Amino acid sequence: MNRNRLTLEQIVLWLRSKGRALGNMGVTPAEVRERDAHVPSAAADFDSTNAIGRINAWVSGEIDFEVLCREDGTDVFFRHEEVSRMDEPALEDAYADFLRHMLNPDGTKM
């Protein structure tokens, strides 16, 4: 029995679609990498003028959003979500928070 909630393909498609939809927002996707380890996963890196970010997603449905301040490397945002589908509202909410921190890491330091 497969206990994975998502497929690696679903995750990669979601990450790439988020990168393509950024346009001239000030956040750019750097790369998407796939890992086919014990629990397959994908990660996407993002850059902005003041921050660097990464989204890690596993086929188990766990997704981490992380943002670091480019200037001093401090953690400014971390959020963990568990989803069963890539279209869940909580995932879109987490992504919106991620983008806010990517654009304004100094105003949102923890």
C-alpha positions, 0 to 999 in steps of 0.5 A: 500500500502506498502511503504517499499523499502526493507524487513527485510529478505533482510537486515539481509541477506545482513548484515550477508553476509558482516560479513561472507565475512570479512575473516582475514581482521581484522574486525569481525562481533559481532552480527546482531539484528532485531527490528520489531518496527514502521519501522522494522530494523536490526543492525549489530555490528563490531569490529576491534583492533582500532574501533567499528562500527555499520550498521543500516538499515531500511525497508524504505531503509535508512542505517547508517554506524557509526564508533567510535575510540575504544581508546577514543570513538570519532566519526570517520565516519558516512554515511547515504544512501537511497537505493531501493535495497540491490545491489545498488553501493552506498551501496557497496561504503558506506560499503567500506568506513566503512571498511576503517575507521574500519581498520584505525580510527586514520588516518581518524578522522574528 
